[in-house]
Each structure stands twice: as structure tokens, then as C-alpha cells.
């Protein structure tokens, strides 16, 4: 089945530790995105990548880092510099055609900092 | 500065009636709009989209209307079903085409 997988579903981290969230897609999409959702809020863009070996900061990139070494994979590292990392993290890939433009989301990772 | 606004955080509708979710945007250069539906602890799923060259797009029970002069779009769900209870996000394609800007969402509750 084609789709986007994120792992793990739930993640607990001690304060001061870095943690990496996995995102894999087999949809052959060039573009991938990381969003953060906080309770009662919308989706805020952390980082995005239009192509392998290239990525750009989104609206709230501070305290996060990414890599895009393969088309299928776009891992997100939440560093100890992120002041409020507890949130629901969503990865997406995107396809654009002449008359379409759609993002497909993974199931999300709930990160809790203890 | 919010470029995509959904001013109603929540909405309750009786089963079988029409649900109307509203969205306003500030940038007249946006040319493509999408609606996503999200259940708790899951990723959003694409629902319906509309290009700025159209004013209406329909897919089954879901219809999106676009009023470019008012910079306003709406999602109509008819008839509403309990399974439609979810958070609905309005989104617009950014002018540089490299990202999509999401609104804060509206939580819809369909009451049986």
C-alpha cells in the first residue's frame, strides 16, 4: 500500500535530550513537510523539503533540524533547544499536477517531554 | 499574522441538516484552496479542493464555494452525518507554490 508512515506513534523524552521522529513515504513525492499541532491550534510548518538534499525553514524552525538524504525519508530531530517540544507532530508529502495540489499526511507522532 | 482564518472554532449541527464551515483569506494572490478533515490523534485527510478559476466544486455530500472578491470560501456538507464530526482545516496554496498555509481549524460536531 502507498502511504506515509511515522514512527513511533508515542514518544517520551526527558528534558534536555534530542529525539528524532521518523517519516517515510512510498508515494514517490518530491516534496515533504513537517508540521506541529498544539491543542486547539492549527498546523504550523516547521521545515519542508522540495527535493532531495535540500530543505527550507518553515514558520517555527527554531529548535528543530531535518535531513533529506533520500526521497523517501524526511526525519525530524527535536533538539534540546526547542523550548516547548510537547506536541503532536505531523509529516506530509505533496503531489502537484496541472489541476491538483494535495498533501498526504502520516498518522502523526505524539511527543511528550517529561 | 494569520493569512488563512477560520473564525468559528466550533460548530454543532443536527444530523441530516447542512453544515457550513467558513474560511477567509487575506492574500488575493492565493490561487488554490483545500479542505482537510482531521480526527483526534490522526493525520488530516484531504477532502476537497478548488482552483481560483472556479467558484464551486462538488464531491458527493461536500461542496466548496469560493468568493474571490470577498476572499472567502465555505464548505457545505449535506446531509451531515455523525461520522463527519471532526476538525476541518481550510488551507491555501502560498504564492511561491512551495507550501500550503493552514487555518486554525473548526471543530464540527454532528448530533444524532
Interface residues (C-beta under 8 A of the other chain):
Chain A: X4 X6 X31 X33 X35 X40 X41 X42 X43 X45 X48 X50 X56 X58 X88 X90 X92 X94 X96 X99 X100 X101 X102 X103 X104 X105 X106 X107 X108 X110
Chain B: X9 X32 X34 X36 X41 X42 X43 X44 X45 X46 X49 X51 X89 X93 X97 X98 X99 X100 X102 X103 X104 X105
